[in-house]
């Protein structure tokens, strides 16, 4: 059986958007499709985390469909098509890898990243690091945005000398939050919580941990352990709403010990 190719997918989308196409597909716009791009990207990450090959294939296909969908909408308006997108990314990859497609010499991955950033700044006519920070997409998740801003600052030496200094900053921000959390100034409390989270992201960056993914993992772990608490309570014919915090915490600690066995 012959395999489908990229042109087949482009043709399918054209038919779905055509005169006798699908009413739902024909009603979509760039704006209406925005949530699906984000959703499909996260589902790709989830498939990677679960190491599920079949789901990985499917979710990559769903994400690719969103790209083809947007290209079709643009083509209908005479703006650009899939060929323009492919041309653009190929040209960019060649341009930003002069150590592969040119005569630039690099010693390691750090030098590759530095060259990439230098070329990117030149392309976008970014003169200062602050401009580079401001040019980051405002729609990025907050933890990811903080991480990228800190990376840009670190590239010019505006950084702690050691991770211990970054950890001390977390403790400092926690102390400042303790000073205001009982007050009625909601804006100040929000500011200090923001400072605390920003400092925590800095620690993650020093330890080469993606804070967005780390928090996702921590949230999944919480759900898993909470599920243990709920199931353990149900086995004893107990309702969580009727249990004390101490009783639930006992089950929580029990669940942690259970996890360590595997």
C-alpha positions in Angstrom: 0.0 0.0 0.0 1.4 3.4 -1.0 2.0 5.8 1.8 0.5 9.3 1.9 2.8 12.2 1.5 2.8 15.9 2.4 0.9 16.9 -0.7 -1.9 14.4 0.1 -2.4 16.2 3.4 -2.4 19.6 1.7 -5.0 18.3 -0.8 -7.2 16.8 1.9 -7.3 20.2 3.7 -8.1 22.0 0.4 -11.0 19.6 -0.1 -12.3 20.1 3.5 -12.2 23.9 2.9 -13.7 23.6 -0.6 -17.2 24.3 -1.9 -18.5 20.9 -0.9 -16.2 20.6 2.1 -16.8 20.2 5.9 -19.0 22.9 7.5 -16.8 23.0 10.6 -13.5 23.2 8.7 -14.9 25.9 6.4 -16.0 28.0 9.4 -12.5 28.2 11.0 -10.2 31.2 11.1 -6.6 31.8 12.3 -8.2 33.2 15.5 -10.5 30.3 16.1 -7.7 27.7 15.7 -5.3 29.2 18.2 -6.4 27.0 21.1 -6.0 23.9 19.0 -2.3 24.7 18.2 -1.6 25.0 21.9 -3.6 21.9 22.8 -2.0 19.8 20.2 1.5 20.9 21.2 0.9 19.9 24.8 -0.5 16.5 23.7 2.7 15.9 21.8 4.6 16.5 25.1 2.3 14.2 26.9 2.9 11.4 24.4 6.6 11.9 24.9 6.3 11.8 28.6 4.3 8.5 28.4 6.7 7.0 25.9 3.8 6.0 23.8 5.0 5.6 20.2 1.5 5.2 18.6 0.2 8.3 20.4 3.3 10.2 19.6 2.8 9.5 15.9 -0.9 10.5 16.1 -0.2 13.7 18.1 2.6 14.8 15.8 0.1 14.3 12.9 -2.5 16.4 14.7 0.0 19.2 15.3 1.1 19.0 11.6 -2.5 19.3 10.6 -2.8 22.6 12.4 0.2 24.0 10.4 -1.4 22.8 7.2 -4.7 24.3 8.2 -3.2 27.7 8.9 -1.3 27.6 5.6 -4.5 26.8 3.7 -6.4 29.7 5.3 -3.5 32.0 4.4 -3.4 30.7 0.8 -7.1 31.4 0.4 -6.4 35.0 1.3 -3.4 35.2 -1.0 -1.0 35.8 1.9 1.3 32.7 1.7 1.2 28.9 1.4 2.9 25.8 2.7 5.7 26.2 0.3 6.5 29.7 1.7 6.6 28.2 5.2 8.9 25.4 4.2 11.2 27.8 2.3 11.3 30.1 5.3 12.3 27.5 7.8 14.9 25.8 5.4 16.5 29.2 4.8 16.6 30.0 8.5 18.1 26.7 9.5 20.8 27.1 6.9 21.5 30.7 7.9 21.6 29.9 11.6 23.9 26.9 11.2 27.0 28.5 9.6 29.2 25.9 11.2 27.4 23.3 9.1 26.5 25.2 5.9 29.3 27.8 6.0 32.9 28.2 7.2 32.3 29.1 10.9 34.1 26.9 13.4 32.6 26.0 16.8 34.0 23.9 19.7 30.8 22.9 21.5 27.0 23.3 21.8 27.4 26.5 23.9 29.1 28.2 21.0 26.4 27.0 18.6 23.7 28.6 20.9 25.7 31.9 21.1 26.0 32.1 17.3 22.3 31.3 17.0 21.4 34.1 19.3 23.8 36.6 17.6 22.3 35.8 14.2 18.8 36.0 15.5 19.4 39.5 17.0 20.9 40.6 13.7 18.0 39.3 11.7 15.4 41.0 14.0 17.5 44.2 14.4 17.6 43.8 18.2 20.2 46.2 19.6 20.0 45.4 23.3 19.3 42.5 25.6 16.2 44.3 27.0 14.8 44.6 23.4 15.4 40.8 23.1 13.5 40.2 26.3 10.6 42.5 25.2 10.4 40.6 21.8 9.7 37.3 23.5 6.1 36.2 22.9 3.8 37.6 25.6 1.6 34.4 25.2 4.4 32.2 26.5 3.5 30.4 29.8 4.8 32.6 32.6 7.4 30.1 33.9 8.8 29.7 30.4 8.9 33.4 29.8 10.8 34.0 33.1 13.2 31.2 32.2 14.0 32.8 28.8 14.3 36.3 30.2 16.8 35.0 32.7 18.8 33.2 30.0 19.1 36.4 28.0 20.3 38.3 31.1 22.8 35.5 32.0 24.4 35.7 28.5 25.8 39.2 29.3 26.9 38.2 32.8 24.0 39.5 34.8 23.7 36.3 36.8 24.6 34.8 40.2 28.0 33.1 40.5 26.6 29.9 42.0 23.3 28.1 42.5 23.6 28.7 46.2 23.2 32.4 45.6 20.1 31.7 43.6 18.7 29.5 46.5 19.5 32.3 49.0 17.4 34.6 46.8 14.5 32.2 47.1 14.8 32.3 50.9 15.0 36.1 50.8 11.9 36.4 48.7 10.0 34.0 51.0 11.0 36.2 54.0 9.6 39.2 52.1 6.4 37.4 51.4 6.0 36.5 55.1 6.3 40.1 55.9 3.2 41.1 53.8 1.0 38.0 53.5 -1.1 38.8 56.6 -1.8 42.4 55.3 -4.6 43.7 53.2 -2.4 45.0 50.3 -3.3 42.4 47.7 -1.1 44.1 45.1 2.0 43.8 47.3 1.2 40.1 48.1 0.9 39.4 44.4 4.2 41.2 43.8 6.1 39.2 46.4 4.6 35.9 45.2 5.7 36.8 41.7 9.2 37.6 43.0 9.3 34.2 44.8 8.3 32.3 41.7 10.8 34.2 39.5 13.6 33.4 42.0 12.5 29.7 42.0 12.8 29.7 38.2 16.3 31.0 38.5 17.3 28.0 40.6 15.8 25.7 38.0 17.8 27.4 35.3 21.0 26.9 37.3 20.2 23.2 37.7 19.4 22.9 34.0 15.8 22.0 34.8 12.9 23.3 32.6 10.6 24.8 35.3 7.5 24.5 33.1 8.0 20.7 32.7 9.1 20.3 36.4 5.8 22.0 37.6 3.8 19.8 35.2 5.5 16.7 36.7 4.9 17.9 40.2 1.2 18.5 39.5 0.8 15.0 38.0 2.5 13.6 41.1 0.1 15.5 43.3 -2.9 14.1 41.4 -1.5 10.6 41.6 -1.0 10.8 45.4 -4.3 12.5 46.0 -5.9 9.6 44.1 -4.3 7.2 46.5 -5.7 9.2 49.4 -9.2 9.1 47.9 -9.1 5.4 47.1 -7.6 4.5 50.5 -10.4 6.5 52.2 -13.0 4.8 50.1 -11.7 1.4 51.1 -12.4 2.3 54.7 -15.9 3.7 53.8 -14.7 7.2 54.7 -15.6 10.4 52.9 -12.8 13.0 52.5 -15.1 15.8 53.5 -15.6 14.1 56.8 -11.9 13.4 57.5 -9.5 15.7 59.3 -6.5 17.1 57.6 -4.3 15.0 59.9 -6.1 11.8 58.8 -5.7 12.7 55.1 -2.1 13.6 55.6 -1.5 10.2 57.2 -2.9 8.6 54.0 -0.8 11.0 51.9 2.4 9.9 53.7 1.3 6.3 53.3 0.9 6.9 49.6 4.4 8.3 49.3 5.9 5.2 51.0 3.8 3.0 48.6 5.3 4.8 45.6 8.9 4.3 46.8 8.4 0.6 46.6 8.2 0.8 42.8 
